[in-house]
C-alpha cells in the first residue's frame, strides 16, 4: 500500500474521478481502444504478421494463466494470488522488448513478464502454493525472484545496472513497480543513484490506479512520469493497455540505456481490473462504473480487433489459440494439484552460495528436531 493504510468505501469516492480514467494526450498510443492503428512522431513499430499474432498469443496465454490461478486459489489450492487482470499489455509489451541478456527485477505481479522470460507458469503457482520454497533460478532467465517488500527491487535493479557499468557490459536492466510503490523511499533513492551514476536501468511503473485501496491522488498531484525530471532523467507516459505502444517505448528506452544515455522512467497508464490480491475486496473502495469504463479499453480485445481489421489472422488462428489456452489451463490445474510437498530442510539449500556457520547450525538443529518425530513414529 502507498501513503496511508486506511480503507475508503465506494460511497466516499468523488464521482469526478471517473473523468480522469482515460490516458491524457501526453500518453504514447499506437493502437486505439477500438483496434485502430495510429502513428506517433517519436515512436514507431514495424513487425511481421507472425510477430503481431505472437503478441496477441502472449496476451491470451498470460490472461489464461491468471484466470486459472485465481480459480485455483478460490478452490483452496493456492494460498494467495496477485492478479494482473487488465495489465497484460504493459507486461507483455515490455517483456518482449527486452533483449535476452537484459535483466528484469519484478514485484510479485509480473506473471506476464515471467512468461516472456520463459519461466514455467507452474513454478509461479508453486511459489504461491508454498511448495517450491522460493521460485526459479534468476540467472537462467535473467528474471529476478518476486519481491514482496514494496519498492526494494528498484534498488536491487540499480545496483545490478551499476555492476554492468563496472563490468563493461552492454546490456540493460528494467525494474517493475506500481504507483503505490512510487511513494516509497527505496524507489526515490534508486532514482537518485541511477541518475547520479547514469546507470543503464529502466524504471517501469505500472500505474494501475490503485495501491490496494488507495487511489492515485493519494500518491501524486502530477503524472508520475514527470517525477523523473526532478531526478535528472527523462520520463514518458504510455498507454499501458496498448501492447504495441508499450513495446515501442520500452524498446527505445532500453536501447538508450544500453548506449550510455542513462536511466529512464516509463509510466504505463493502465488499470487493475481485478482485486489487489485474492485477499482483497475492491468493491469496498472503488466504483463499479470505473471498472466498466476500463473494460472498454481491454488490452486483449484491442489487439484482437487490430488483427481482424488488418486481416493479419484468420478465424482458425483464434480457434487454435483458444484450444491451446484450454490445454494450458488443464495442465496447470492438474500439475498444481499434484505438486509434492517440499522437504523442510530444503529451505536452507539456496539461501547462500556458501552457507554461513550460524545458518548451518540452525539447519542442523532443525534437522534434529524433525528427526525426533521419525523416532516417535518408529516407537
C-alpha contacts under 8 A as a table, 3 or more apart, distances in Angstrom:
res1	aa1	res2	aa2	distance
1	X	4	X	7.39
1	X	5	X	6.49
1	X	180	X	5.86
1	X	181	X	7.41
1	X	211	X	5.01
1	X	212	X	5.59
1	X	213	X	7.62
1	X	214	X	7.16
2	X	5	X	7.34
2	X	179	X	7.91
2	X	180	X	4.22
2	X	181	X	6.04
2	X	182	X	7.79
2	X	183	X	6.02
2	X	184	X	7.27
2	X	211	X	5.74
2	X	214	X	6.95
2	X	218	X	7.86
2	X	219	X	6.85
3	X	180	X	7.46
3	X	183	X	6.63
3	X	214	X	7.88
3	X	218	X	6.74
3	X	219	X	6.67
4	X	214	X	7.74
5	X	213	X	7.91
5	X	214	X	7.56
6	X	213	X	7.72
6	X	214	X	7.87
7	X	213	X	5.91
7	X	214	X	7.45
7	X	284	X	7.90
7	X	285	X	6.92
8	X	12	X	6.34
8	X	13	X	7.69
8	X	213	X	6.92
8	X	214	X	7.85
8	X	284	X	7.00
8	X	285	X	5.14
9	X	12	X	5.31
9	X	13	X	6.97
9	X	283	X	7.97
9	X	284	X	4.94
9	X	285	X	4.20
9	X	286	X	7.01
10	X	13	X	5.41
10	X	283	X	6.94
10	X	284	X	5.76
10	X	285	X	4.46
10	X	286	X	4.85
10	X	287	X	5.54
11	X	285	X	7.90
12	X	285	X	7.94
13	X	17	X	7.81
13	X	285	X	7.54
13	X	286	X	7.07
13	X	287	X	7.60
14	X	17	X	5.87
15	X	18	X	5.84
16	X	19	X	5.59
16	X	20	X	7.47
17	X	20	X	5.39
17	X	21	X	7.03
18	X	21	X	5.78
18	X	289	X	7.89
18	X	290	X	6.07
19	X	22	X	7.40
20	X	23	X	7.76
21	X	290	X	7.63
21	X	294	X	7.72
23	X	26	X	7.73
23	X	27	X	6.04
23	X	239	X	6.40
23	X	269	X	6.57
24	X	27	X	5.79
25	X	28	X	7.96
26	X	237	X	6.68
27	X	236	X	7.58
27	X	237	X	4.88
27	X	238	X	4.65
27	X	239	X	5.65
27	X	269	X	7.97
28	X	40	X	7.02
28	X	43	X	7.98
28	X	236	X	7.96
28	X	237	X	6.35
28	X	238	X	4.46
28	X	239	X	5.85
28	X	245	X	6.39
28	X	249	X	7.94
29	X	32	X	6.99
29	X	38	X	7.25
29	X	39	X	7.75
29	X	40	X	7.04
29	X	238	X	6.48
29	X	239	X	5.57
29	X	242	X	6.68
29	X	245	X	5.40
30	X	37	X	5.84
30	X	38	X	4.84
30	X	39	X	5.71
30	X	40	X	6.64
30	X	44	X	7.95
30	X	242	X	6.99
30	X	244	X	6.23
30	X	245	X	5.17
31	X	34	X	7.81
31	X	35	X	5.68
31	X	36	X	5.51
31	X	37	X	4.76
31	X	38	X	5.82
31	X	242	X	5.87
31	X	244	X	6.87
31	X	245	X	7.20
31	X	302	X	7.49
31	X	303	X	7.98
31	X	306	X	7.88
32	X	35	X	5.18
32	X	36	X	5.19
32	X	37	X	6.62
32	X	38	X	7.18
32	X	242	X	7.53
32	X	302	X	7.21
33	X	36	X	7.44
33	X	242	X	7.96
33	X	296	X	7.05
33	X	297	X	5.04
33	X	298	X	7.40
33	X	299	X	7.78
33	X	302	X	5.33
34	X	302	X	5.85
34	X	305	X	6.78
34	X	306	X	7.85
35	X	301	X	7.85
35	X	302	X	4.69
35	X	303	X	6.09
35	X	304	X	7.44
35	X	305	X	4.91
35	X	306	X	4.38
35	X	309	X	7.66
36	X	305	X	7.95
36	X	306	X	6.23
36	X	309	X	7.93
37	X	306	X	7.34
39	X	43	X	7.80
39	X	44	X	6.96
40	X	43	X	5.43
40	X	44	X	6.56
41	X	44	X	7.63
43	X	245	X	7.79
43	X	248	X	6.18
43	X	249	X	6.71
44	X	248	X	6.44
45	X	244	X	7.25
45	X	248	X	6.05
47	X	50	X	7.95
47	X	51	X	5.79
47	X	52	X	6.34
48	X	51	X	5.11
48	X	52	X	6.36
49	X	52	X	5.22
49	X	53	X	6.23
49	X	312	X	5.81
49	X	313	X	7.98
50	X	53	X	5.07
50	X	54	X	5.95
51	X	54	X	4.77
51	X	55	X	6.31
52	X	55	X	5.31
52	X	56	X	6.59
52	X	307	X	7.73
52	X	312	X	7.94
53	X	56	X	5.11
53	X	57	X	6.17
53	X	307	X	7.41
53	X	312	X	7.48
53	X	313	X	7.21
54	X	57	X	4.95
54	X	58	X	6.23
55	X	58	X	5.05
55	X	59	X	6.38
55	X	92	X	7.33
55	X	93	X	7.75
55	X	243	X	7.72
56	X	59	X	5.06
56	X	60	X	6.28
56	X	300	X	7.09
56	X	303	X	6.32
56	X	304	X	7.02
57	X	60	X	5.16
57	X	61	X	6.10
57	X	321	X	6.94
58	X	61	X	5.29
58	X	62	X	5.97
58	X	92	X	6.75
58	X	112	X	7.98
58	X	115	X	7.91
58	X	116	X	7.86
59	X	62	X	5.31
59	X	63	X	6.17
59	X	88	X	5.87
59	X	89	X	6.74
59	X	92	X	6.76
59	X	112	X	7.94
59	X	300	X	6.30
60	X	63	X	5.30
60	X	64	X	6.19
60	X	300	X	6.97
60	X	321	X	7.94
60	X	325	X	7.31
61	X	64	X	5.05
61	X	65	X	6.23
61	X	325	X	5.78
61	X	328	X	7.95
62	X	65	X	5.15
62	X	66	X	6.30
62	X	88	X	6.94
62	X	111	X	7.18
62	X	112	X	5.60
62	X	115	X	7.05
63	X	66	X	4.99
63	X	67	X	6.10
63	X	84	X	7.84
63	X	85	X	6.75
63	X	88	X	6.93
64	X	67	X	5.08
64	X	68	X	6.01
64	X	325	X	6.40
64	X	329	X	6.75
65	X	68	X	5.24
65	X	69	X	6.04
65	X	121	X	7.25
65	X	328	X	7.78
65	X	329	X	6.61
66	X	69	X	5.14
66	X	70	X	6.18
66	X	83	X	6.12
66	X	84	X	6.81
66	X	85	X	7.10
66	X	111	X	7.85
67	X	70	X	5.19
67	X	71	X	6.31
68	X	71	X	5.08
68	X	72	X	6.16
68	X	329	X	6.14
68	X	332	X	7.94
68	X	333	X	7.42
69	X	72	X	4.99
69	X	73	X	6.23
69	X	78	X	7.73
69	X	81	X	6.88
69	X	125	X	7.05
70	X	73	X	5.19
70	X	74	X	6.34
70	X	81	X	6.26
70	X	83	X	7.16
70	X	278	X	7.20
71	X	74	X	5.08
71	X	75	X	6.28
72	X	75	X	5.02
72	X	76	X	6.40
72	X	77	X	5.16
72	X	78	X	6.06
72	X	333	X	7.36
73	X	76	X	5.08
73	X	77	X	5.27
73	X	78	X	4.35
73	X	79	X	6.29
73	X	80	X	6.03
73	X	81	X	6.62
73	X	278	X	7.49
74	X	77	X	7.47
74	X	78	X	7.81
74	X	278	X	7.91
75	X	78	X	7.86
76	X	79	X	6.93
77	X	129	X	6.78
77	X	336	X	7.62
77	X	337	X	6.89
78	X	81	X	7.11
78	X	125	X	7.27
78	X	128	X	5.72
78	X	129	X	4.42
78	X	130	X	7.90
79	X	128	X	5.89
79	X	129	X	5.51
79	X	130	X	7.49
80	X	128	X	5.98
80	X	129	X	7.63
80	X	277	X	6.99
80	X	278	X	5.89
80	X	279	X	7.05
81	X	128	X	6.48
81	X	277	X	5.62
81	X	278	X	5.59
82	X	108	X	6.99
82	X	109	X	5.66
82	X	275	X	7.89
82	X	276	X	6.32
82	X	277	X	4.30
82	X	278	X	6.58
83	X	109	X	6.61
83	X	274	X	6.49
83	X	275	X	6.87
83	X	276	X	6.81
83	X	277	X	6.07
83	X	278	X	7.64
84	X	87	X	5.35
84	X	88	X	6.59
84	X	109	X	6.18
84	X	110	X	7.43
84	X	111	X	7.35
84	X	272	X	6.83
84	X	273	X	8.00
84	X	274	X	7.35
85	X	88	X	6.73
85	X	272	X	6.18
85	X	273	X	5.48
85	X	274	X	5.60
86	X	89	X	7.73
86	X	241	X	7.44
86	X	270	X	7.27
86	X	271	X	5.94
86	X	272	X	5.51
86	X	273	X	5.26
86	X	274	X	7.57
86	X	298	X	6.46
86	X	299	X	6.81
87	X	90	X	5.48
87	X	91	X	6.55
87	X	206	X	7.87
87	X	208	X	7.64
87	X	240	X	7.18
87	X	241	X	6.80
87	X	270	X	6.36
87	X	271	X	6.57
87	X	272	X	6.49
87	X	299	X	7.75
88	X	91	X	5.31
88	X	92	X	5.94
88	X	112	X	6.26
88	X	241	X	7.54
88	X	299	X	6.92
88	X	300	X	7.95
89	X	92	X	5.20
89	X	93	X	5.54
89	X	240	X	6.30
89	X	241	X	5.21
89	X	242	X	5.94
89	X	243	X	4.40
89	X	246	X	7.27
89	X	299	X	5.81
89	X	300	X	7.76
90	X	93	X	5.49
90	X	94	X	6.17
90	X	206	X	7.12
90	X	240	X	4.90
90	X	241	X	6.29
90	X	242	X	7.39
90	X	243	X	6.33
90	X	246	X	6.07
90	X	268	X	6.34
90	X	270	X	7.58
91	X	94	X	5.38
91	X	95	X	5.77
91	X	110	X	6.73
91	X	111	X	7.94
91	X	112	X	5.20
91	X	113	X	5.28
92	X	95	X	4.96
92	X	96	X	5.92
92	X	112	X	5.57
92	X	113	X	5.94
92	X	116	X	6.71
92	X	243	X	6.92
92	X	247	X	7.93
93	X	96	X	5.49
93	X	97	X	6.32
93	X	243	X	4.83
93	X	244	X	6.54
93	X	245	X	7.68
93	X	246	X	5.02
93	X	247	X	4.19
93	X	248	X	7.98
93	X	250	X	7.69
94	X	97	X	5.08
94	X	98	X	6.76
94	X	113	X	7.52
94	X	246	X	5.96
94	X	247	X	5.31
94	X	250	X	5.57
94	X	251	X	7.51
95	X	98	X	5.63
95	X	112	X	7.49
95	X	113	X	4.89
95	X	114	X	8.00
95	X	116	X	5.53
95	X	117	X	7.23
95	X	247	X	7.99
96	X	99	X	7.91
96	X	116	X	6.12
96	X	247	X	6.87
97	X	247	X	5.39
97	X	248	X	7.47
97	X	250	X	6.07
97	X	251	X	4.88
98	X	102	X	6.05
98	X	250	X	7.92
98	X	251	X	6.82
98	X	254	X	7.34
99	X	102	X	5.32
99	X	171	X	7.86
100	X	142	X	7.65
101	X	142	X	6.84
101	X	171	X	6.03
101	X	172	X	7.87
102	X	142	X	6.63
102	X	171	X	5.24
102	X	172	X	5.04
102	X	173	X	5.61
102	X	174	X	7.74
103	X	142	X	4.74
103	X	143	X	5.84
103	X	144	X	7.60
103	X	171	X	7.92
103	X	172	X	6.58
103	X	173	X	4.76
103	X	174	X	6.38
104	X	142	X	6.33
104	X	143	X	4.82
104	X	144	X	6.06
104	X	157	X	7.57
104	X	173	X	5.79
104	X	174	X	4.88
104	X	175	X	5.94
104	X	176	X	7.72
105	X	143	X	6.17
105	X	144	X	4.91
105	X	145	X	7.29
105	X	146	X	7.73
105	X	153	X	5.99
105	X	154	X	7.39
105	X	156	X	7.57
105	X	157	X	6.07
105	X	173	X	7.78
105	X	174	X	6.34
105	X	175	X	4.85
105	X	176	X	6.25
106	X	109	X	7.47
106	X	110	X	5.92
106	X	143	X	7.51
106	X	144	X	6.40
106	X	145	X	7.03
106	X	146	X	5.66
106	X	147	X	6.53
106	X	153	X	6.92
106	X	175	X	6.28
106	X	176	X	5.09
106	X	177	X	7.24
107	X	110	X	6.33
107	X	146	X	5.29
107	X	147	X	4.76
107	X	148	X	6.50
107	X	150	X	7.56
107	X	151	X	7.81
107	X	153	X	7.11
107	X	176	X	6.19
107	X	177	X	6.14
108	X	111	X	7.96
108	X	146	X	4.79
108	X	147	X	5.59
108	X	148	X	6.08
109	X	146	X	7.90
110	X	113	X	5.28
110	X	114	X	6.24
110	X	176	X	7.97
111	X	114	X	4.92
111	X	115	X	6.22
111	X	121	X	7.90
111	X	124	X	7.66
112	X	115	X	5.03
112	X	116	X	6.43
113	X	116	X	4.99
113	X	117	X	6.23
114	X	117	X	5.01
114	X	118	X	6.30
114	X	119	X	5.23
114	X	120	X	7.95
114	X	121	X	7.89
114	X	143	X	7.19
115	X	118	X	5.17
115	X	119	X	5.63
115	X	120	X	7.18
115	X	121	X	7.02
116	X	119	X	7.61
117	X	141	X	5.75
117	X	142	X	7.38
117	X	143	X	6.76
118	X	141	X	6.75
119	X	123	X	7.23
119	X	124	X	7.94
119	X	136	X	7.57
119	X	141	X	6.93
120	X	123	X	5.40
120	X	124	X	7.06
121	X	124	X	5.10
121	X	125	X	6.54
121	X	332	X	7.78
122	X	125	X	5.02
122	X	126	X	6.16
122	X	332	X	6.28
122	X	335	X	7.44
122	X	336	X	6.85
123	X	126	X	4.92
123	X	127	X	6.32
123	X	132	X	7.39
123	X	135	X	6.26
123	X	136	X	7.07
124	X	127	X	5.18
124	X	128	X	6.70
124	X	135	X	6.94
125	X	128	X	5.27
125	X	129	X	5.94
125	X	336	X	6.89
126	X	129	X	4.81
126	X	130	X	5.86
126	X	131	X	5.17
126	X	132	X	5.43
126	X	135	X	7.49
126	X	336	X	7.20
126	X	339	X	7.65
127	X	130	X	5.20
127	X	131	X	6.36
127	X	132	X	5.75
127	X	133	X	6.72
127	X	134	X	6.21
127	X	135	X	5.72
128	X	131	X	7.94
130	X	133	X	6.20
131	X	339	X	7.18
131	X	340	X	7.13
131	X	341	X	5.59
131	X	342	X	5.44
132	X	135	X	5.95
132	X	342	X	6.60
133	X	342	X	7.54
133	X	346	X	7.59
133	X	347	X	5.99
134	X	145	X	7.66
135	X	145	X	6.64
136	X	145	X	6.96
137	X	140	X	5.47
137	X	141	X	7.05
137	X	145	X	7.94
138	X	141	X	5.53
138	X	142	X	5.41
138	X	143	X	5.00
138	X	144	X	4.80
138	X	145	X	6.34
139	X	142	X	5.09
139	X	143	X	7.08
139	X	144	X	7.87
140	X	143	X	7.87
147	X	150	X	7.28
147	X	152	X	7.44
147	X	153	X	6.47
149	X	152	X	5.90
149	X	153	X	7.97
150	X	153	X	7.78
150	X	177	X	7.96
150	X	181	X	5.88
150	X	184	X	7.47
151	X	154	X	5.83
151	X	155	X	7.76
151	X	177	X	6.34
151	X	181	X	5.30
151	X	182	X	7.51
151	X	184	X	6.35
151	X	186	X	5.81
151	X	187	X	5.54
152	X	155	X	5.61
152	X	156	X	6.76
152	X	186	X	5.70
152	X	187	X	7.05
153	X	156	X	4.86
153	X	157	X	6.03
153	X	175	X	6.78
153	X	176	X	7.74
154	X	157	X	5.04
154	X	158	X	6.14
154	X	175	X	5.51
154	X	176	X	7.34
154	X	177	X	7.62
154	X	186	X	7.06
154	X	187	X	5.80
154	X	190	X	5.89
154	X	203	X	7.43
155	X	158	X	5.04
155	X	159	X	6.14
155	X	186	X	6.45
155	X	187	X	6.93
155	X	189	X	7.43
155	X	190	X	4.98
156	X	159	X	5.21
156	X	160	X	6.13
157	X	160	X	5.04
157	X	161	X	6.10
157	X	173	X	6.44
157	X	174	X	6.95
157	X	175	X	5.85
157	X	201	X	7.02
158	X	161	X	5.03
158	X	162	X	6.19
158	X	173	X	7.88
158	X	190	X	6.16
158	X	193	X	7.20
158	X	194	X	5.91
158	X	199	X	6.77
158	X	201	X	6.32
159	X	162	X	5.07
159	X	163	X	6.22
160	X	163	X	4.97
160	X	164	X	6.39
160	X	173	X	7.57
161	X	164	X	5.00
161	X	165	X	6.55
161	X	172	X	6.69
161	X	173	X	5.99
161	X	199	X	5.57
161	X	200	X	5.52
161	X	201	X	5.92
162	X	165	X	5.10
162	X	166	X	6.46
162	X	194	X	7.91
162	X	197	X	7.30
162	X	199	X	5.48
162	X	200	X	7.42
163	X	166	X	5.09
163	X	167	X	6.11
164	X	167	X	5.09
164	X	168	X	6.11
164	X	169	X	5.00
164	X	170	X	7.36
164	X	171	X	7.32
164	X	172	X	7.84
165	X	168	X	5.19
165	X	169	X	6.06
165	X	199	X	7.21
165	X	200	X	7.79
166	X	169	X	7.68
170	X	258	X	5.60
170	X	259	X	7.65
171	X	200	X	7.79
171	X	258	X	5.60
172	X	200	X	5.20
172	X	201	X	5.89
172	X	202	X	7.79
172	X	254	X	6.27
172	X	257	X	6.18
172	X	258	X	5.55
173	X	200	X	6.30
173	X	201	X	4.59
173	X	202	X	6.13
173	X	254	X	7.81
174	X	201	X	5.53
174	X	202	X	4.55
174	X	203	X	5.95
174	X	204	X	6.70
175	X	201	X	7.23
175	X	202	X	6.14
175	X	203	X	4.98
175	X	204	X	5.78
176	X	203	X	6.32
176	X	204	X	4.86
176	X	205	X	5.92
176	X	206	X	7.30
177	X	181	X	6.13
177	X	182	X	7.48
177	X	203	X	7.70
177	X	204	X	6.41
177	X	205	X	5.03
177	X	206	X	6.28
178	X	181	X	5.22
178	X	182	X	6.63
178	X	205	X	5.20
178	X	206	X	4.93
178	X	207	X	5.65
178	X	208	X	7.19
178	X	211	X	7.55
179	X	182	X	5.25
179	X	183	X	7.66
179	X	205	X	6.40
179	X	206	X	6.48
179	X	207	X	4.77
179	X	208	X	6.89
179	X	209	X	6.96
179	X	210	X	7.32
179	X	211	X	6.58
179	X	216	X	7.06
179	X	219	X	7.17
179	X	224	X	7.76
180	X	183	X	5.95
180	X	184	X	7.71
180	X	210	X	7.21
180	X	211	X	4.62
180	X	214	X	7.94
180	X	216	X	7.66
180	X	219	X	6.45
181	X	184	X	5.23
181	X	187	X	7.01
181	X	211	X	7.90
182	X	187	X	6.05
182	X	188	X	7.31
182	X	205	X	7.96
182	X	219	X	7.41
183	X	187	X	7.41
183	X	188	X	7.74
183	X	219	X	6.24
184	X	187	X	5.59
184	X	188	X	6.80
185	X	188	X	5.24
185	X	189	X	6.03
186	X	189	X	5.09
186	X	190	X	6.09
187	X	190	X	5.06
187	X	191	X	6.35
188	X	191	X	4.98
188	X	192	X	6.43
189	X	192	X	5.08
189	X	193	X	6.37
190	X	193	X	5.24
190	X	194	X	5.95
191	X	194	X	5.21
191	X	195	X	6.03
191	X	228	X	7.82
191	X	231	X	6.48
192	X	195	X	5.30
192	X	196	X	6.09
192	X	231	X	6.19
193	X	196	X	5.22
193	X	197	X	6.00
193	X	199	X	7.88
194	X	197	X	5.40
194	X	198	X	5.53
194	X	199	X	4.83
194	X	200	X	7.73
194	X	201	X	7.13
194	X	262	X	7.51
194	X	263	X	6.23
195	X	198	X	4.95
195	X	199	X	6.71
195	X	231	X	6.48
195	X	232	X	6.17
195	X	233	X	6.44
195	X	262	X	7.00
195	X	263	X	6.43
196	X	199	X	7.92
198	X	260	X	7.50
198	X	261	X	7.07
198	X	262	X	4.31
198	X	263	X	6.31
199	X	257	X	7.62
199	X	260	X	7.98
199	X	262	X	5.12
199	X	263	X	5.81
200	X	254	X	7.89
200	X	257	X	4.47
200	X	258	X	6.10
200	X	260	X	6.79
200	X	261	X	7.44
200	X	262	X	4.99
200	X	263	X	5.44
201	X	254	X	7.80
201	X	257	X	6.47
201	X	262	X	6.94
201	X	263	X	4.89
201	X	264	X	6.86
202	X	253	X	6.93
202	X	254	X	6.83
202	X	257	X	7.48
202	X	263	X	5.49
202	X	264	X	4.94
202	X	265	X	5.94
202	X	266	X	7.29
203	X	263	X	7.44
203	X	264	X	6.15
203	X	265	X	4.72
203	X	266	X	6.15
204	X	265	X	6.06
204	X	266	X	4.89
204	X	267	X	6.19
204	X	268	X	7.25
205	X	265	X	7.44
205	X	266	X	6.01
205	X	267	X	4.81
205	X	268	X	6.00
206	X	240	X	7.51
206	X	267	X	6.15
206	X	268	X	4.94
206	X	269	X	6.52
206	X	270	X	6.79
207	X	210	X	7.78
207	X	267	X	6.40
207	X	268	X	5.80
207	X	269	X	5.08
207	X	270	X	5.81
207	X	271	X	7.11
208	X	211	X	8.00
208	X	269	X	6.54
208	X	270	X	4.84
208	X	271	X	3.98
208	X	272	X	5.04
209	X	215	X	5.91
209	X	216	X	5.17
209	X	270	X	7.27
209	X	271	X	5.90
209	X	272	X	7.13
210	X	213	X	6.10
210	X	214	X	5.53
210	X	215	X	4.73
210	X	216	X	5.96
210	X	272	X	7.33
211	X	214	X	4.98
211	X	215	X	6.42
211	X	216	X	7.40
211	X	276	X	7.92
212	X	276	X	5.49
212	X	280	X	7.82
213	X	282	X	7.24
213	X	285	X	6.01
213	X	286	X	7.95
214	X	218	X	6.37
215	X	218	X	5.75
215	X	219	X	7.49
216	X	219	X	5.27
216	X	220	X	6.55
217	X	220	X	5.43
217	X	221	X	6.17
220	X	223	X	7.19
220	X	224	X	6.93
222	X	226	X	7.03
223	X	226	X	5.79
223	X	227	X	7.67
224	X	227	X	5.64
224	X	267	X	6.60
225	X	228	X	5.98
225	X	235	X	4.90
225	X	236	X	5.51
225	X	237	X	5.90
225	X	265	X	6.21
225	X	266	X	6.35
225	X	267	X	5.39
226	X	229	X	5.88
226	X	230	X	7.69
226	X	235	X	6.06
226	X	236	X	7.58
227	X	230	X	5.54
227	X	231	X	7.16
227	X	235	X	7.52
228	X	231	X	5.32
228	X	232	X	6.39
228	X	233	X	5.50
228	X	234	X	5.77
228	X	235	X	5.31
228	X	264	X	7.56
228	X	265	X	6.18
229	X	232	X	4.95
229	X	233	X	5.45
229	X	234	X	5.92
229	X	235	X	6.92
230	X	233	X	7.77
233	X	262	X	7.50
233	X	263	X	6.28
233	X	264	X	6.08
233	X	265	X	7.72
234	X	263	X	7.57
234	X	264	X	5.38
234	X	265	X	6.44
235	X	264	X	5.73
235	X	265	X	4.45
235	X	266	X	5.78
235	X	267	X	7.59
236	X	265	X	6.41
236	X	266	X	5.14
236	X	267	X	6.21
237	X	266	X	5.86
237	X	267	X	4.64
237	X	268	X	5.98
237	X	269	X	6.81
238	X	245	X	6.66
238	X	246	X	6.31
238	X	249	X	7.32
238	X	266	X	7.16
238	X	267	X	6.18
238	X	268	X	5.02
238	X	269	X	6.12
239	X	242	X	5.52
239	X	245	X	6.79
239	X	246	X	7.04
239	X	268	X	5.89
239	X	269	X	5.27
239	X	270	X	6.78
240	X	243	X	7.12
240	X	245	X	7.84
240	X	246	X	6.35
240	X	267	X	7.97
240	X	268	X	4.28
240	X	269	X	4.64
240	X	270	X	4.63
241	X	269	X	7.48
241	X	270	X	5.78
241	X	297	X	6.83
241	X	298	X	6.73
241	X	299	X	4.74
242	X	245	X	5.45
242	X	246	X	6.25
242	X	299	X	6.13
242	X	302	X	7.58
242	X	303	X	7.89
243	X	246	X	5.15
243	X	247	X	6.06
243	X	299	X	7.14
243	X	303	X	7.70
244	X	247	X	5.13
244	X	248	X	6.20
245	X	248	X	5.10
245	X	249	X	6.03
246	X	249	X	5.27
246	X	250	X	5.92
246	X	268	X	7.38
247	X	250	X	5.34
247	X	251	X	5.95
248	X	251	X	5.26
248	X	252	X	6.22
249	X	252	X	5.27
249	X	253	X	6.23
249	X	266	X	7.96
250	X	253	X	5.06
250	X	254	X	6.10
250	X	266	X	7.56
251	X	254	X	5.18
251	X	255	X	6.09
252	X	255	X	5.09
252	X	256	X	6.21
253	X	256	X	5.10
253	X	257	X	6.21
253	X	264	X	6.40
254	X	257	X	5.00
254	X	258	X	6.14
255	X	258	X	5.20
255	X	259	X	6.31
256	X	259	X	5.17
256	X	260	X	6.63
256	X	261	X	5.36
256	X	262	X	7.16
257	X	260	X	5.41
257	X	261	X	5.19
257	X	262	X	5.04
257	X	263	X	6.12
257	X	264	X	7.65
258	X	261	X	7.34
271	X	294	X	7.04
272	X	275	X	7.22
272	X	276	X	7.56
273	X	291	X	6.37
273	X	294	X	7.64
273	X	295	X	7.71
274	X	282	X	7.70
275	X	278	X	6.34
275	X	279	X	7.96
275	X	280	X	5.61
275	X	281	X	6.23
275	X	282	X	5.60
276	X	279	X	7.72
276	X	280	X	5.81
276	X	282	X	7.55
277	X	280	X	5.41
278	X	281	X	7.92
281	X	284	X	6.05
282	X	285	X	5.67
282	X	286	X	6.12
283	X	286	X	5.71
283	X	287	X	7.03
283	X	288	X	7.35
286	X	290	X	7.38
287	X	290	X	5.37
287	X	291	X	6.93
288	X	291	X	5.24
288	X	292	X	6.32
289	X	292	X	5.04
289	X	293	X	6.15
290	X	293	X	5.23
290	X	294	X	6.50
291	X	294	X	5.24
291	X	295	X	6.31
292	X	295	X	5.05
292	X	296	X	6.99
293	X	296	X	5.69
293	X	297	X	7.52
294	X	297	X	5.18
294	X	298	X	6.76
295	X	298	X	5.12
297	X	301	X	7.74
297	X	302	X	6.95
298	X	301	X	5.50
298	X	302	X	6.22
299	X	302	X	5.13
299	X	303	X	6.36
300	X	303	X	5.32
300	X	304	X	6.06
301	X	304	X	4.97
301	X	305	X	6.02
302	X	305	X	5.30
302	X	306	X	6.35
303	X	306	X	4.96
303	X	307	X	6.31
304	X	307	X	5.23
304	X	308	X	6.32
305	X	308	X	5.10
305	X	309	X	6.01
306	X	309	X	5.18
306	X	310	X	5.99
307	X	310	X	5.32
307	X	311	X	5.80
307	X	312	X	5.02
307	X	313	X	5.94
308	X	311	X	4.97
308	X	312	X	6.49
308	X	313	X	6.53
308	X	314	X	7.72
309	X	312	X	7.83
311	X	314	X	7.16
313	X	317	X	6.12
313	X	318	X	7.77
314	X	317	X	5.51
314	X	318	X	7.16
315	X	318	X	5.35
315	X	319	X	6.26
316	X	319	X	4.97
316	X	320	X	5.94
317	X	320	X	5.23
317	X	321	X	6.09
318	X	321	X	5.02
318	X	322	X	6.15
319	X	322	X	5.20
319	X	323	X	6.35
320	X	323	X	5.08
320	X	324	X	6.16
321	X	324	X	4.92
321	X	325	X	6.13
322	X	325	X	5.10
322	X	326	X	6.21
323	X	326	X	5.02
323	X	327	X	6.26
324	X	327	X	5.09
324	X	328	X	6.24
325	X	328	X	5.01
325	X	329	X	6.20
326	X	329	X	5.17
326	X	330	X	6.13
327	X	330	X	5.10
327	X	331	X	6.10
328	X	331	X	5.24
328	X	332	X	6.08
329	X	332	X	5.12
329	X	333	X	6.07
330	X	333	X	5.22
330	X	334	X	6.30
331	X	334	X	5.22
331	X	335	X	5.97
332	X	335	X	5.17
332	X	336	X	5.78
333	X	336	X	5.31
333	X	337	X	6.45
334	X	337	X	5.46
334	X	338	X	6.38
335	X	338	X	5.01
335	X	339	X	6.25
336	X	339	X	5.41
342	X	346	X	7.15
343	X	346	X	5.63
344	X	347	X	6.11
345	X	348	X	5.94
345	X	349	X	7.42
345	X	363	X	6.94
345	X	366	X	7.70
345	X	367	X	6.83
346	X	349	X	5.14
346	X	350	X	7.90
347	X	350	X	7.13
347	X	351	X	7.53
348	X	351	X	5.81
348	X	359	X	7.79
348	X	363	X	6.71
349	X	352	X	7.58
350	X	353	X	6.80
351	X	355	X	7.62
352	X	355	X	5.37
352	X	356	X	7.68
355	X	359	X	6.51
355	X	360	X	6.25
356	X	359	X	5.51
356	X	360	X	6.22
357	X	360	X	4.98
357	X	361	X	6.12
358	X	361	X	5.09
358	X	362	X	6.32
359	X	362	X	5.00
359	X	363	X	6.11
360	X	363	X	5.01
360	X	364	X	6.18
361	X	364	X	5.16
361	X	365	X	6.17
362	X	365	X	5.16
362	X	366	X	6.06
363	X	366	X	5.12
363	X	367	X	6.07
364	X	367	X	4.95
364	X	368	X	6.21
365	X	368	X	5.07
365	X	369	X	6.23
366	X	369	X	4.96
366	X	370	X	6.19
367	X	370	X	5.12
367	X	371	X	6.05
368	X	371	X	4.96
368	X	372	X	6.35
369	X	372	X	5.29
369	X	373	X	7.29
370	X	373	X	5.66
370	X	374	X	7.17
371	X	374	X	5.20
371	X	375	X	6.52
372	X	375	X	5.08
372	X	376	X	6.36
373	X	376	X	5.04
373	X	377	X	6.30
374	X	377	X	5.14
374	X	378	X	6.19
375	X	378	X	5.04
375	X	379	X	6.42
376	X	379	X	5.29
